[in-house]
Amino acid sequence: MRVGKVRASDLPEMIANVWTRDDSPTTGLSEADWVEIFRAAGFFSYPPLAVRQPDGSQVPLGRPDAPVTLYRGSSSERRRRMSWASEPSLAEELGAQPGPPSPAMTGTSGTPAIRSPASVGQS
């Protein structure tokens, strides 16, 4: 895989579209290729989130300072895949498709949670 053909500023929207619309985004690209793309994109939230300041201005949401708890629901054969969720119920729902689900696993990731799987694999 060769990152650089797409502007880095376009990557967050493209990543979000693929990961929210495709049941198996690692079918066409390997996990290593996705990690390369995530690293090229850097930290992001999509849609972009902002924090309102006391003066009324808005500042883009920054990367969390501490690890965030993420959840994974999957069948046993898919347990090492890349998708994680910030809510246990969503992890369980996602883990139920396709095939027999296993209970959602709870873990603390060294990478921050965002509204897209894009943070997985970043250090």
N, C-alpha and C positions, 0 to 999 in steps of 0.2 A: 504494500500500500504506500502511496506517496501523497502525503498531505501537502497542501500548497496550491492546489488547483482551484480551490474555493477560498474566497476572502474570509479571514478569521471572524470578521464581524457578521458574516452570514451563517456561520456554523451553529450558533445556539438555536435559531429557528429551524434549521434543517434537522438537527439532532432531535429536537422536541417533536417535530412532525413524524420522523421515522419511529421513534420510541413510543409514541402514543397511538400510532395507527397500525403498527406491524406487530403481529403476535410473536414473531421470531426474527428480530432484526439481525441476529448473528448468523442467519442462513446465508445471506449474500456477502457479508463481510465477517471476517474472523473476530474473535474477542480482542486479539492483539491489534487488529486494524482499528477497532472501535476505541481502544485505549489511546492509540495514537491520535485519533480524531478528537477525543475528549481533551487530551493534553493540549492540542493545538487551539481548541476553543477556550481553554482556561475556565475559571469559575464563572458560572452564570446562573441566573434563574430565568425561566421562560414561562409565561411572559415576564418581561423585566419587572422586578418589584422594587419599590422605593420606600424609604422610611421618612415620614413627615417630621420635620424638625420644629422646635418651638416657635421659630420665626415664620413658619409656614412653608419654607422651602422644602424640597424633597431631595434626598440623597440616595443614590442606588444602594440596594441591599448588598452588604459586604459579606465576605466569607466568614462563617462563624469562627470564633476563637478557640472553641473546645470541641471535642468529638461529640457527635450527635447519634442517638440511638436510632437504628434503622431495623426494618423487619423484612424477613424473607419467607415467602410461602411457596412451596414447590413440591413436585413429585420427587421421589428419591433419586431418579435418574437425572433430574434437572437441578439438583440442589446447589451446584457450583456455578450456576449461570450468573449473569450480570445484573438482573433487575432487582431492585430493592424498593421498599415503600416506607414512607414516614408514618403510616398508620397501620396498626396490626390487622384491622378488618380488611383493608385493601390488600395487604400481603396475603391473607387467607383467600380472598376472592381471586386474586391473580394465580395463586398456587393451585386453585381448583381447575385451571384450564391449561392445556388439555391433559387428560389423564388423571390418575388418582392423586389427590393432594396429600401432602404430609402436613403436620401442624406447622404453623408459622414459627420460624426460628427467630429469636431475639438476639441481637448482638449490638455492640457498640463499634461503629466504624471509626477509623482514624481520619476519615474524610467527611466533610460536612454534608448534610442532607440538603438537597434542593428539590425543586419541583420537577426535575428531570433526572434520569439516571446518569446524567453527564458527569456528576461528581465522582462516580465510582471509578476507581483506577487512578485518580489523581493523588499526588502526594503533597 
